[in-house]
Amino acid sequence: MSTRTYRVIVRGVLDGLDDDRRAWLRDHAAEHDLFASSFTERGSTAYDGSLAAFSHRVVVHVDPGPGEEDDARTAGELSALQWLEEVGVGARRLRSTATCTDDVRIRRR
């Protein structure tokens, strides 16, 4: 069975930051600039120096069928939560959008 490919964007608010985590995030902010982020299978997280909000972009593959978009959003949110756990910060107010790249049509001129 083939899979469908989705690009998922997860947005949220960084939460539970202590002084050490704030310092670490600020030290690594250049690596997580919005202009450096891209859709990858590992995921790419962006935030700015204010440390208020973040976005996580990821490519996921899901089985086709009813609810596949929900499955893609869930996989994207899990990817974002995994990154947040790796760097030791929490998040709240997560929201996500998913776009199936298989359905995108490219208009050629």
C-alpha positions in Angstrom: 0.0 0.0 0.0 1.3 3.4 -0.9 1.4 6.3 1.5 0.4 10.0 1.2 2.8 12.8 1.9 1.8 15.7 4.1 3.6 18.9 5.1 2.6 19.8 8.6 3.1 23.1 10.4 2.6 23.0 14.2 2.4 26.3 16.1 2.4 26.9 19.8 3.5 28.9 22.8 6.7 28.0 24.6 5.9 27.2 28.3 7.7 26.4 31.5 10.9 28.1 30.6 13.4 28.5 33.5 16.5 30.8 33.2 18.7 27.9 31.9 16.3 27.0 29.2 15.8 30.6 28.1 19.6 31.0 27.9 20.0 27.8 25.9 17.2 28.8 23.5 18.7 32.3 23.0 22.1 30.8 22.4 20.7 28.6 19.6 18.2 31.1 18.2 20.3 31.7 15.0 20.0 27.9 14.2 16.2 28.2 14.6 15.5 31.3 12.6 12.3 31.2 10.5 14.2 31.8 7.3 16.4 28.7 8.0 13.5 26.4 8.6 12.3 23.9 6.1 10.1 20.9 5.7 12.1 17.8 6.6 11.2 14.3 7.8 13.1 15.1 11.1 11.3 18.4 11.5 12.6 22.0 11.7 11.7 24.3 14.6 11.7 28.1 14.4 11.4 30.7 17.2 12.6 34.2 17.7 14.5 35.9 20.6 11.3 36.8 22.5 10.8 33.1 23.1 7.1 33.6 23.0 6.0 31.2 20.2 7.4 28.6 17.9 6.6 26.8 14.7 7.6 23.3 13.7 7.6 22.1 10.1 7.7 18.5 9.2 7.1 16.0 6.4 5.0 13.0 7.4 3.8 10.0 5.5 0.4 8.5 6.3 -1.8 5.7 5.0 -4.5 6.8 2.7 -8.1 6.8 3.8 -10.6 8.5 5.9 -9.0 10.6 8.6 -5.6 10.7 6.9 -5.3 14.5 7.4 -6.0 14.1 11.2 -3.3 11.3 11.2 -0.9 13.7 9.5 -1.6 16.5 12.0 -1.2 14.1 14.9 2.1 12.9 13.6 3.3 16.5 13.1 2.3 17.4 16.7 4.1 14.3 18.0 7.2 15.4 16.1 7.0 18.9 17.6 6.5 17.5 21.1 9.5 15.2 20.6 11.7 18.2 19.8 10.4 20.1 22.7 11.1 17.2 25.0 14.7 16.9 23.6 15.4 20.5 24.4 13.6 20.4 27.8 10.8 22.9 27.3 7.0 22.7 27.4 4.4 24.1 25.1 0.7 25.1 25.2 -2.0 26.1 22.7 -0.7 23.7 20.0 -2.5 24.1 16.6 -1.5 22.4 13.4 -2.3 22.5 9.7 -1.6 19.8 7.1 -1.3 20.0 3.3 -1.1 16.9 1.2 1.7 17.4 -1.3 0.2 14.7 -3.5 -2.8 16.9 -4.2 -0.9 20.0 -5.0 -0.9 20.9 -8.6 1.9 22.8 -10.2 0.9 25.1 -12.9 3.4 25.1 -15.7 3.7 28.0 -18.1 
